Amino acid sequence: MPTLPNNAFLALMPDDATLDRLCAVTDRLKQWDLPATWSHADDLHLTAVYLGTPDDEELAQIPAAIAEVAEAVRVADLRLAGLAATGGTTEPRAVFAVVADPDEQCRSLHQDLVDCLEMPANPQFQPHITLCRPGRLDARAAAKLPLYRDWPHLLEAHVGADWGPCTFDRLALCRSVDNRVPRYVEVTSWPVHR
């Protein structure tokens, strides 16, 4: 099995009620029987800032650098608002639950964190929770699927869906761990205030 890079990121972690809703949605989507690598329930998160592959010393410095912002995180009135994808709808690279954030609280948190870390903001930042990474659907497998059972139709059937409130209980500094499921571990975390 190939070794994967130990990526690190700051993420908002869903509370139990939101996690239950996301798992219920994922279970329904899996019934479409499309090839995909589905995110483990313990790995579901909203990436606030992607940190790349810092070494242990760099990772150890992050909590102090963001302490003031991390200790005051407050996000509310977010909703799970249907599906979208990166890489297009025909052969998406990732399928995710959209997080509706009308007051742009997640974008503000992203900006505050990158400012603390003296990093550039991601101009394409969009709050979302990745549910799966689709696999290739070869012609033979596609021919065996019922009519309209493909990624474009799955996405179209769920665009703009309202799956209820999306609440986070903590901001976490996470790191991926090679060849493990779930693949992310929390290095440290801070509570989200309501």
NUZATI-710902 format. One record per residue (C-alpha): residue number from 0; residue in one letter; chain; x, z, y. Coordinates in steps of 0.1 Angstrom, whole numbers, plus 2048, in hexadecimal, padded with zeros to 3 digits. Each point is the difference from the previous one (the first is absolute). Example, Ala and Ser with C-alpha at 12.3 -4.5 7.8 and 13.67 -1.06 7.14 Angstrom:
<rec n="0" res="a" chain="A" x="87B" z="84E" y="7D3"/>
<rec n="1" res="s" chain="A" x="80E" z="7F9" y="822"/>
% end
This chain:
<rec n="0" res="m" chain="A" x="800" z="800" y="800"/>
<rec n="1" res="p" chain="A" x="80F" z="7F7" y="822"/>
<rec n="2" res="t" chain="A" x="80A" z="81B" y="818"/>
<rec n="3" res="l" chain="A" x="7EA" z="800" y="820"/>
<rec n="4" res="p" chain="A" x="80D" z="80B" y="822"/>
<rec n="5" res="n" chain="A" x="7F7" z="823" y="80B"/>
<rec n="6" res="n" chain="A" x="7EA" z="7F7" y="81D"/>
<rec n="7" res="a" chain="A" x="7F5" z="81C" y="817"/>
<rec n="8" res="f" chain="A" x="7E3" z="802" y="818"/>
<rec n="9" res="l" chain="A" x="7EA" z="817" y="814"/>
<rec n="10" res="a" chain="A" x="7DC" z="7FF" y="7F4"/>
<rec n="11" res="l" chain="A" x="7DE" z="80F" y="806"/>
<rec n="12" res="m" chain="A" x="7F4" z="80E" y="7DF"/>
<rec n="13" res="p" chain="A" x="7DB" z="7FE" y="7F7"/>
<rec n="14" res="d" chain="A" x="7ED" z="820" y="7FA"/>
<rec n="15" res="d" chain="A" x="7EE" z="805" y="7DE"/>
<rec n="16" res="a" chain="A" x="7DE" z="7F2" y="80C"/>
<rec n="17" res="t" chain="A" x="811" z="7E0" y="80D"/>
<rec n="18" res="l" chain="A" x="815" z="7FD" y="7E1"/>
<rec n="19" res="d" chain="A" x="7E1" z="803" y="7EA"/>
<rec n="20" res="r" chain="A" x="7F0" z="7E3" y="814"/>
<rec n="21" res="l" chain="A" x="81F" z="7EB" y="7FE"/>
<rec n="22" res="c" chain="A" x="802" z="805" y="7DA"/>
<rec n="23" res="a" chain="A" x="7DB" z="7F7" y="7FC"/>
<rec n="24" res="v" chain="A" x="805" z="7E0" y="814"/>
<rec n="25" res="t" chain="A" x="81F" z="7F8" y="7EC"/>
<rec n="26" res="d" chain="A" x="7ED" z="805" y="7DF"/>
<rec n="27" res="r" chain="A" x="7E6" z="7E7" y="80B"/>
<rec n="28" res="l" chain="A" x="81A" z="7E7" y="80B"/>
<rec n="29" res="k" chain="A" x="812" z="802" y="7DF"/>
<rec n="30" res="q" chain="A" x="7E0" z="7F4" y="7EF"/>
<rec n="31" res="w" chain="A" x="807" z="7DE" y="80E"/>
<rec n="32" res="d" chain="A" x="81C" z="7FE" y="7E6"/>
<rec n="33" res="l" chain="A" x="819" z="7EF" y="817"/>
<rec n="34" res="p" chain="A" x="825" z="804" y="7FA"/>
<rec n="35" res="a" chain="A" x="80F" z="81B" y="816"/>
<rec n="36" res="t" chain="A" x="816" z="81F" y="801"/>
<rec n="37" res="w" chain="A" x="7E8" z="81B" y="80D"/>
<rec n="38" res="s" chain="A" x="80D" z="81D" y="815"/>
<rec n="39" res="h" chain="A" x="800" z="821" y="7EE"/>
<rec n="40" res="a" chain="A" x="7E7" z="818" y="810"/>
<rec n="41" res="d" chain="A" x="81C" z="818" y="80A"/>
<rec n="42" res="d" chain="A" x="812" z="7E3" y="812"/>
<rec n="43" res="l" chain="A" x="7E3" z="7F7" y="817"/>
<rec n="44" res="h" chain="A" x="80A" z="805" y="824"/>
<rec n="45" res="l" chain="A" x="7FF" z="7F0" y="823"/>
<rec n="46" res="t" chain="A" x="824" z="7F7" y="80B"/>
<rec n="47" res="a" chain="A" x="805" z="80C" y="823"/>
<rec n="48" res="v" chain="A" x="825" z="7F5" y="802"/>
<rec n="49" res="y" chain="A" x="815" z="7EE" y="7E6"/>
<rec n="50" res="l" chain="A" x="823" z="80F" y="801"/>
<rec n="51" res="g" chain="A" x="813" z="7E8" y="7E9"/>
<rec n="52" res="t" chain="A" x="819" z="80E" y="7E8"/>
<rec n="53" res="p" chain="A" x="811" z="81E" y="811"/>
<rec n="54" res="d" chain="A" x="81B" z="813" y="7EE"/>
<rec n="55" res="d" chain="A" x="7FB" z="825" y="7F8"/>
<rec n="56" res="e" chain="A" x="811" z="80C" y="820"/>
<rec n="57" res="e" chain="A" x="7EA" z="7E9" y="816"/>
<rec n="58" res="l" chain="A" x="7E1" z="80B" y="7EE"/>
<rec n="59" res="a" chain="A" x="808" z="824" y="805"/>
<rec n="60" res="q" chain="A" x="802" z="7FB" y="826"/>
<rec n="61" res="i" chain="A" x="7DD" z="7F0" y="804"/>
<rec n="62" res="p" chain="A" x="7EB" z="820" y="7FF"/>
<rec n="63" res="a" chain="A" x="812" z="80F" y="81D"/>
<rec n="64" res="a" chain="A" x="7FF" z="7DF" y="814"/>
<rec n="65" res="i" chain="A" x="7DA" z="7FD" y="7FD"/>
<rec n="66" res="a" chain="A" x="7F7" z="826" y="7FF"/>
<rec n="67" res="e" chain="A" x="7ED" z="801" y="821"/>
<rec n="68" res="v" chain="A" x="7EB" z="7E2" y="7F8"/>
<rec n="69" res="a" chain="A" x="7FB" z="809" y="7DB"/>
<rec n="70" res="e" chain="A" x="7F4" z="823" y="808"/>
<rec n="71" res="a" chain="A" x="7E5" z="7F3" y="818"/>
<rec n="72" res="v" chain="A" x="7F2" z="7E3" y="7EC"/>
<rec n="73" res="r" chain="A" x="7DA" z="7FD" y="805"/>
<rec n="74" res="v" chain="A" x="7EC" z="7E2" y="7F3"/>
<rec n="75" res="a" chain="A" x="7DA" z="800" y="7FC"/>
<rec n="76" res="d" chain="A" x="7E3" z="7E8" y="7FE"/>
<rec n="77" res="l" chain="A" x="810" z="7E7" y="7EA"/>
<rec n="78" res="r" chain="A" x="7ED" z="7EB" y="7E6"/>
<rec n="79" res="l" chain="A" x="808" z="7ED" y="7E1"/>
<rec n="80" res="a" chain="A" x="7F4" z="7DD" y="80B"/>
<rec n="81" res="g" chain="A" x="803" z="7E7" y="7E4"/>
<rec n="82" res="l" chain="A" x="81C" z="7EB" y="7F1"/>
<rec n="83" res="a" chain="A" x="81A" z="7E9" y="80F"/>
<rec n="84" res="a" chain="A" x="821" z="7F2" y="7F3"/>
<rec n="85" res="t" chain="A" x="822" z="7F5" y="80B"/>
<rec n="86" res="g" chain="A" x="80D" z="7DE" y="7F5"/>
<rec n="87" res="g" chain="A" x="7DF" z="7EF" y="803"/>
<rec n="88" res="t" chain="A" x="7E0" z="802" y="7EB"/>
<rec n="89" res="t" chain="A" x="808" z="7E6" y="7E6"/>
<rec n="90" res="e" chain="A" x="820" z="811" y="7F2"/>
<rec n="91" res="p" chain="A" x="802" z="821" y="813"/>
<rec n="92" res="r" chain="A" x="820" z="815" y="7FE"/>
<rec n="93" res="a" chain="A" x="7EE" z="820" y="806"/>
<rec n="94" res="v" chain="A" x="7DB" z="80A" y="801"/>
<rec n="95" res="f" chain="A" x="7F7" z="81E" y="815"/>
<rec n="96" res="a" chain="A" x="7E4" z="816" y="80E"/>
<rec n="97" res="v" chain="A" x="7FD" z="7FB" y="825"/>
<rec n="98" res="v" chain="A" x="800" z="820" y="814"/>
<rec n="99" res="a" chain="A" x="7E9" z="7FC" y="81E"/>
<rec n="100" res="d" chain="A" x="810" z="812" y="81E"/>
<rec n="101" res="p" chain="A" x="7EC" z="7F8" y="81F"/>
<rec n="102" res="d" chain="A" x="813" z="818" y="816"/>
<rec n="103" res="e" chain="A" x="822" z="7F3" y="7F3"/>
<rec n="104" res="q" chain="A" x="80C" z="823" y="7F6"/>
<rec n="105" res="c" chain="A" x="814" z="7F2" y="7E3"/>
<rec n="106" res="r" chain="A" x="812" z="7E7" y="817"/>
<rec n="107" res="s" chain="A" x="807" z="81C" y="819"/>
<rec n="108" res="l" chain="A" x="80F" z="815" y="7E4"/>
<rec n="109" res="h" chain="A" x="815" z="7E3" y="7F4"/>
<rec n="110" res="q" chain="A" x="80D" z="7FB" y="824"/>
<rec n="111" res="d" chain="A" x="807" z="826" y="805"/>
<rec n="112" res="l" chain="A" x="813" z="801" y="7DF"/>
<rec n="113" res="v" chain="A" x="815" z="7E1" y="806"/>
<rec n="114" res="d" chain="A" x="808" z="80D" y="823"/>
<rec n="115" res="c" chain="A" x="80D" z="821" y="7F1"/>
<rec n="116" res="l" chain="A" x="815" z="7ED" y="7E7"/>
<rec n="117" res="e" chain="A" x="80C" z="7E6" y="81A"/>
<rec n="118" res="m" chain="A" x="7F3" z="7E4" y="7EB"/>
<rec n="119" res="p" chain="A" x="7ED" z="7E1" y="80C"/>
<rec n="120" res="a" chain="A" x="7DB" z="801" y="7FB"/>
<rec n="121" res="n" chain="A" x="7F0" z="7E8" y="7E7"/>
<rec n="122" res="p" chain="A" x="7EB" z="7E8" y="815"/>
<rec n="123" res="q" chain="A" x="7EC" z="7F7" y="7E1"/>
<rec n="124" res="f" chain="A" x="7F8" z="824" y="7F8"/>
<rec n="125" res="q" chain="A" x="7DD" z="802" y="7F1"/>
<rec n="126" res="p" chain="A" x="7F3" z="820" y="7F0"/>
<rec n="127" res="h" chain="A" x="7F8" z="7FA" y="7DB"/>
<rec n="128" res="i" chain="A" x="804" z="80E" y="7DD"/>
<rec n="129" res="t" chain="A" x="80F" z="7E8" y="7E6"/>
<rec n="130" res="l" chain="A" x="7EB" z="800" y="7E1"/>
<rec n="131" res="c" chain="A" x="812" z="7E5" y="7EB"/>
<rec n="132" res="r" chain="A" x="81A" z="7E5" y="7FE"/>
<rec n="133" res="p" chain="A" x="7F0" z="7E2" y="7F0"/>
<rec n="134" res="g" chain="A" x="811" z="7ED" y="7E4"/>
<rec n="135" res="r" chain="A" x="800" z="7DA" y="7FB"/>
<rec n="136" res="l" chain="A" x="7E1" z="7F2" y="7F1"/>
<rec n="137" res="d" chain="A" x="80B" z="7E2" y="7EB"/>
<rec n="138" res="a" chain="A" x="7E9" z="7E3" y="7F9"/>
<rec n="139" res="r" chain="A" x="7F9" z="80B" y="7DD"/>
<rec n="140" res="a" chain="A" x="7F6" z="824" y="80A"/>
<rec n="141" res="a" chain="A" x="7EC" z="7F3" y="81D"/>
<rec n="142" res="a" chain="A" x="7EC" z="7E9" y="7E9"/>
<rec n="143" res="k" chain="A" x="7F5" z="81E" y="7EB"/>
<rec n="144" res="l" chain="A" x="7F2" z="813" y="81E"/>
<rec n="145" res="p" chain="A" x="7DB" z="7FE" y="809"/>
<rec n="146" res="l" chain="A" x="7F8" z="7EA" y="81E"/>
<rec n="147" res="y" chain="A" x="809" z="80F" y="821"/>
<rec n="148" res="r" chain="A" x="816" z="81B" y="7F0"/>
<rec n="149" res="d" chain="A" x="81F" z="7FA" y="815"/>
<rec n="150" res="w" chain="A" x="813" z="811" y="81C"/>
<rec n="151" res="p" chain="A" x="7EF" z="7EC" y="81C"/>
<rec n="152" res="h" chain="A" x="7DD" z="809" y="7F3"/>
<rec n="153" res="l" chain="A" x="80A" z="825" y="7FA"/>
<rec n="154" res="l" chain="A" x="80D" z="803" y="824"/>
<rec n="155" res="e" chain="A" x="7E2" z="7ED" y="80E"/>
<rec n="156" res="a" chain="A" x="7E8" z="817" y="7ED"/>
<rec n="157" res="h" chain="A" x="810" z="81F" y="80F"/>
<rec n="158" res="v" chain="A" x="80A" z="7F6" y="823"/>
<rec n="159" res="g" chain="A" x="7F1" z="818" y="81A"/>
<rec n="160" res="a" chain="A" x="7F2" z="818" y="7E6"/>
<rec n="161" res="d" chain="A" x="7FA" z="824" y="80B"/>
<rec n="162" res="w" chain="A" x="80E" z="818" y="7E7"/>
<rec n="163" res="g" chain="A" x="7FC" z="81F" y="815"/>
<rec n="164" res="p" chain="A" x="817" z="817" y="814"/>
<rec n="165" res="c" chain="A" x="825" z="7FE" y="7FC"/>
<rec n="166" res="t" chain="A" x="810" z="822" y="805"/>
<rec n="167" res="f" chain="A" x="824" z="80A" y="7FC"/>
<rec n="168" res="d" chain="A" x="80C" z="823" y="7FA"/>
<rec n="169" res="r" chain="A" x="826" z="7FC" y="806"/>
<rec n="170" res="l" chain="A" x="81C" z="7EA" y="80D"/>
<rec n="171" res="a" chain="A" x="81B" z="7FD" y="7E6"/>
<rec n="172" res="l" chain="A" x="823" z="7F4" y="7FE"/>
<rec n="173" res="c" chain="A" x="801" z="7ED" y="7DF"/>
<rec n="174" res="r" chain="A" x="81A" z="7EE" y="7EB"/>
<rec n="175" res="s" chain="A" x="7FC" z="7E9" y="7E3"/>
<rec n="176" res="v" chain="A" x="80F" z="80A" y="7DF"/>
<rec n="177" res="d" chain="A" x="80D" z="7E5" y="7E8"/>
<rec n="178" res="n" chain="A" x="7EC" z="7F7" y="7E1"/>
<rec n="179" res="r" chain="A" x="7E6" z="81C" y="803"/>
<rec n="180" res="v" chain="A" x="7DB" z="803" y="802"/>
<rec n="181" res="p" chain="A" x="7F4" z="80C" y="819"/>
<rec n="182" res="r" chain="A" x="81D" z="7F0" y="812"/>
<rec n="183" res="y" chain="A" x="801" z="814" y="820"/>
<rec n="184" res="v" chain="A" x="80B" z="824" y="806"/>
<rec n="185" res="e" chain="A" x="7FA" z="815" y="81F"/>
<rec n="186" res="v" chain="A" x="820" z="80D" y="810"/>
<rec n="187" res="t" chain="A" x="7ED" z="815" y="819"/>
<rec n="188" res="s" chain="A" x="7DE" z="801" y="811"/>
<rec n="189" res="w" chain="A" x="7ED" z="80D" y="81E"/>
<rec n="190" res="p" chain="A" x="7DB" z="807" y="802"/>
<rec n="191" res="v" chain="A" x="7E9" z="7E9" y="814"/>
<rec n="192" res="h" chain="A" x="7EA" z="813" y="818"/>
<rec n="193" res="r" chain="A" x="7DB" z="7F9" y="804"/>
% end
